[in-house]
Amino acid sequence: MKFLIAEDEIELQQTIARYLKQDGNVCEVASDYYEALEKLEIYDYDVIILDINLVTGSGLDLLRKIKREHKKTAIIIVSANNSLEDKLAGLDLGADDYITKPFDLAELNSRVKAVLRRGKFGGDDTLIFNEIKINTITRLIYINDKSVTLTRKEYDLLLFFITNQARVLSREIIAEHLWGDDSELLNNFDFVYVHITNLRKKLGVNGPKYIKSVYGSGYRFMDE
C-alpha cells in the first residue's frame, strides 16, 4: 500500500512512517500544507494520514480538495483536538476515520486495515479475482487454492492491478506506486518490466491474459 503522512510534528511523522514500512508499505511524508498539496496534485495514494492542524494550512481544506476530485483514497484524520465539532466536521467532509493524539501505533494500524477492508475490499479481508485469492491481512496468495509465493513488490503490484482493473497504468505510475519518492532515482523503468514478467509467470497460464501490455502507454489488468 502507498501512504501519505501529512503531519507537521516531524518526530511523530517519522515514527508513523517507520511503523507502516515494517509491513512493506511505501510511505511518503509531507511536513506542511503546501508540501501535502503538491504531492496530492501529482500522486495517488491508498491511504492518507492527515493532521487537521498543519502549520501552514488546514487539513480539512486538503480533505475538501481530495473529495472534490473524487480520489478513491482512504483518509484517516489525526488531531490533537478531541472536540466533537472537529471530529464531525472531518467525517462529514468524507474522512473515513478520526483518531486523537496521543495514540498507539497498533491502534492506528488497526484503523487503517479496517478502513481498507470497508473501502477497497468490500469489508472483507480476502480479495478474490477469478482463481486468484489474496488475504490482505496475512499477505498470502492462492491460485486455484494452491499457495503462491510472491515478493513484496510482486504482491504490491498484483494488489495495485486488481484494485485498478481496466485502468491503463503507465510504467511511471507503477514505479511511483512501488517505490514512492525513490522512483525519481531510477535511471529507467526496467525494474517494472522485470516485476511484471515475474508476476505473469507466477500467475500461471492466465498471467499474460490478465496483465496486458498497452503499446506506448503501459499495462492494463483485466479479464476478457
N, C-alpha and C positions, 0 to 999 in steps of 0.2 A: 504494500500500500504506500501511497505517497501523501505525506503530511506537510502542511504549512503551519508553523507555530508562530503566531503573531503575538508576541509578548515582549514588553519593554523591560521587564526585570531579567537581566541577562543571565544571572545565575539560575533562575527558575527555567528560563527558556532552554538553556543548555542541558539542564537536568532532565527535562521532559524529552528533549531530542535524544539524549543518550539512552534513556529508558526505552523509548519506542524503537530505536535502532536495534536493540537486542533481539527483536523478532524479525529482523531483516527488512524493516520498513525504510523507505527513503524519507528523510526529514530535512526540510528547508526551513529557514528561520527568517523572521523579519522583526526588527527592533523598534520600529515606529510605524505610524500610519502610512506615510508615503512609500516606505520600502515595501510594506504589505500590499499597498495599492498597485505598485509597479509589478510585483510578482503575479498578482491576480489578473492583471491585464495581459500577461504573457503566457502564463502556465495554467494548467488544470490540476486540481488536487482531489484525492479521495476524501480526505478529512482536513478540516481547518480547526485548529485550536486557537480561539480568538479572544484576546483580552478586550474587555469593553473600554477600559481607560488607558488607551495608548497615549504616549506623551504628546504627540503632535496631532491627535485627532481621536475621533470616537470609533470604536469597533462596531458600534451599531450602524454607522454610516457605511462601513465596509459591508456589513451584512445586507443592508438595503441594496447596495450595488450588485452583490452576488445574486440576490433573488430577482432583481430586475433583469439580469442577463440569463436567468433560468439555468444557471450552472447546477449540475447534478453533484453537488458537493455536500457531504455531511459536515455540519458546523456545531461545535461544542463551545459555548461561551464560558470563559474563565473570568472571574471578577472577585476583587476584594470586597465588593459591595454586596451585602446579603439582603438588600431591600427587596421586598416583594414587587415593588413597582418596576425596578430594573429587570428583574427576572421575567416578569410578564411581558415587558417591552421586547426583550430579546426573543422570547418564544413566539410572541405574536408576529414578529418580523420574519419568522421562519427558521429560527435556530432549532436544532434537533435535541439539544440538551443544555443544561446550565450547571456549572459546578463552582462552588465558592472557595476561595483561598482561606486558609491553607487546606490542602487536600493531599490524600495519599496517592502516590503514582499508580498503585494497583487499582484504586478506585477509578482513576481516570482511564486506565486501560480497559477496565470492565465497561465503563460508559461508552468508550469508542467501539468496542466489539458489539455492544447492544445496538448502537446506532447503525452500524453497518449491516447487522442482521435485519433490522427493520427496513432499511433502505434498499441497498443493492441486492440483498439475498432473500427478500420477501419474508423476513422474520425467522429464517432457518439458518442453522449452522452449516448446512450442506447445500452446495451449489451443483446442480445437475444439468448437463448438456448432452443429450443422447446417451451414449455409453460412457461418458466421462462424468465422474463423481468426485467432487472436491469438498473435503471437510475443512472449512475455513478456520477452525479452532486448532486442530492438530496439524493442518497443512499436509494432510495425506491425500494422495491422488489414487483413484481406482479407475481402470478402464476395463469394461466388461467384468467388473468385480475382482479384477486382479490388480494388486498393488503395483504402482509405477513410481520409480524414484526420479524426482526432478531436482535440479539445483535450485537455489533460492531465486536466481534470475529467471530461470525457466518457469518456476511456479508463478512469480510475479507477472511474467509475460503472458502466461496462459490465463490468469485471472483478469488481466488487463484486456485481453482479446475477448473473453467471454462476456465481460460486463460492457463491452463496446461493440457488440455484434453488428455486422453490416456496415460499420463506420470505417472509412479508409483512414488508416493510421500511417503517417509518414515515418520514415526512419528517424527523423529528428525528434518527433513526438515520442516514439518508443524509447529512444536513447534518453531523452529528458525524463521520462517516467521511471526508467530503471536506474538511472544514475543521478538524477536531480541536477543540482548546480555543477556537479563534477562532469556532466556530459560536455560542458564547454571546453574541457581539457582534452577531449578525444580528438585525435588527428583526423579520423574518418569514422564511418559507421559500420566497418567490417564486423565489429563485435555483435551488432544487431543481426546481421546475416547469419553469423555462426550460431547464435542462440535460437534463431528461428529454424534453421536447418536441423539442429539437435532436437528441438521441440517437435517438429514434424515427425521425425523418426520415432520418438518416444510415444507419440500418439498413435502409432501403428498405421494400418492401411488407410485410415481416414485422415491422417495428418495433412497430406498435401491437398485433400479436398476441402478441409476446414480452413486452413491458412492459405489464402490465395494471394499471389503477387499481383499488384496493380501497376502496370507498366508506367514508370515515370512518377508514380505517386507514393507507393508504399505497400501496405498489406491490408487485407480485409479478412476478418474471421466470420464465416457464415456457413450455413448448411443448405445445400442445394439438392 
